[in-house]
Amino acid sequence: MNTEIKKDQLEQEVIETPVEAAESEVKEEPGDAPVTFTEEDVTKRVQSETDRVRTEYSRKIKKLEERIAELEPKDLSPAELEMKKRLDELEAKQAEVEAKEGLLNLQTQLTEMNLPKSLVTFLNGNCDIGDFAKVIDAIVIERNKGLGYQPTPHVNSDGMTAEKWAKLSYSQKVELYNQNPDLYGTFMKSKK
């Protein structure tokens, strides 16, 4: 129901607009009666104008399609086919040479950074070797932390001296043992 109403409204708008335009184009001369158009006349005029525009654009499209057909090569001659094949082969070889050159440059950079050349298989051409070396160093340091000697932090004696140790009662020594067993052990060793 809504689509029928909208369709009728659209038809009325389309019909009214050309009529108003046509009436404004008509020049009234003195003594002549105003010209009015019927709905059928307006429809014919709209249809003829639409046909004229469609024909004009069809001609333009046809000309452009002909121009495209002229510019496109139909079939290549045997010599042109051979030339195209050679050109494709040369481009493939050039790409291969550039790839090998990139690998050699990476190997040189790895050697300069004291890294093994075998790492080149794991890198692509966009890698910054300096950053890569820093990352590798960080990984090696992290992994070796637990393997080598690790210095222990210095024991803070909290101002404890041998004289103070000798004056401490048994309960104070037990308290020191619970708080700082390393310090307690140090003083016990020095007592012997």
Beta strands, then each sheet from edge to edge (+ up, - down):
end
